[in-house]
């Protein structure tokens, strides 16, 4: 019934006709609102909630990825926690995260340098950002050659100083630090760019007022710059932890066998190996669930710590 029909309906006062018209208008608006939110809701159900539910069920089965699933309950998880290789790969994955604070510190120092009026700073910013947009596979291959113990560039440079460099990727003591160095170099430009934007957003009046009060450069950096860039630091820590827990390409290309004595294997590398080489898809899915829970817990702790620090600042 249209508004014109309502206005001609006998027995209705003008106030009743107005209320019915408003109700009809609200119903129309609600239908359009549901139509607009239907797409993201369906996308969440199809591409997030359903895969998670399927993965949880698959982790409770014995499945090769193609054939029928055989329900085995918690057997995969019992086997998982007794798997020595899983523990080693989990340790390696968290060891790689040592590079996160090192990379953030270097990025902040570079951002402070790039914020100064130095000749060619635009060119330097571009050079530092090139690895970020470069293919990770190509970069891993280049670094693999650089780390070669016989003719690698790094050992050639060390030889100029009379140092006999090791075979970096074939030595249990050097393979993880070698991969960490490469990962830091790869992500340096991205973190630097975010820090640079945050530093440039700090009001100059704060530094001027602190300088008038007698604060030196280090005091201004500690009490003004660091608190102002804390949101960027929090964002980078969380995203780097999530990305670091999924490290795979570097391992798979630079040490395709997982390094000497499994010393470079990451959790995701081990998951892929179990799923697609040995066709233990159910067991690999169980490892994925455990890894996802660990990342969720770590991220949740980071959010809680950030909220507590924010309250202490306020």
Long-range contacts (C-beta under 8 A, 24 or more apart in sequence): 55-285, 55-288, 55-289, 56-289, 58-281, 58-282, 58-285, 59-282, 59-285, 59-286, 59-288, 59-289, 60-282, 60-286, 61-282, 62-282, 62-283, 63-281, 63-282, 63-285, 64-279, 64-280, 64-281, 65-275, 65-276, 65-279, 65-281, 66-279, 69-282, 72-282, 76-282, 76-283, 76-285, 76-286, 77-286, 77-290, 79-283, 80-283, 80-286, 80-287, 80-290, 85-262, 85-265, 85-270, 86-267, 86-270, 86-287, 88-262, 88-263, 88-265, 89-262, 89-265, 89-266, 89-267, 89-269, 89-270, 90-267, 92-176, 92-263, 92-264, 92-265, 92-266, 92-267, 93-244, 93-245, 93-247, 93-266, 93-267, 93-268, 95-176, 96-176, 96-179, 96-180, 96-183, 96-244, 96-247, 96-266, 97-240, 97-241, 97-244, 97-245, 98-180, 99-180, 99-181, 99-183, 99-184, 99-244, 100-237, 100-240, 100-241, 100-244, 102-180, 102-184, 103-183, 103-184, 103-187, 103-188, 103-191, 103-240, 104-191, 104-233, 104-236, 104-237, 104-240, 106-184, 106-188, 107-188, 107-191, 107-192, 107-195, 107-236, 108-191, 108-192, 108-195, 108-229, 110-188, 110-192, 110-195, 111-192, 111-193, 111-195, 111-196, 111-198, 111-199, 112-199, 112-221, 112-225, 114-192, 114-196, 115-196, 115-199, 115-200, 125-192, 125-193, 125-196, 128-188, 128-189, 128-192, 129-189, 129-190, 129-192, 129-193, 130-189, 131-185, 131-186, 131-187, 131-188, 131-189, 132-186, 132-187, 132-189, 132-190, 136-186, 136-249, 136-250, 137-249, 137-253, 139-182, 139-186, 140-182, 140-249, 140-250, 140-253, 140-254, 141-253, 143-178, 143-182, 143-254, 144-169, 144-253, 144-254, 147-178, 147-254, 169-254, 169-255, 169-259, 169-264, 170-259, 170-260, 171-260, 172-259, 172-260, 172-261, 172-263, 175-255, 175-259, 175-260, 175-263, 175-264, 176-259, 176-263, 176-264, 178-254, 179-250, 179-251, 179-254, 179-255, 179-264, 182-250, 182-254, 183-244, 183-247, 183-250, 187-240, 191-236, 194-232, 194-235, 194-236, 195-229, 195-232, 197-232, 198-228, 198-229, 198-231, 198-232, 199-225, 199-228, 199-229, 201-228, 202-228, 202-229, 227-313, 230-309, 234-302, 234-306, 237-302, 238-299, 238-302, 238-303, 241-295, 241-298, 241-299, 241-302, 242-295, 242-299, 245-291, 245-294, 245-295, 248-272, 267-291
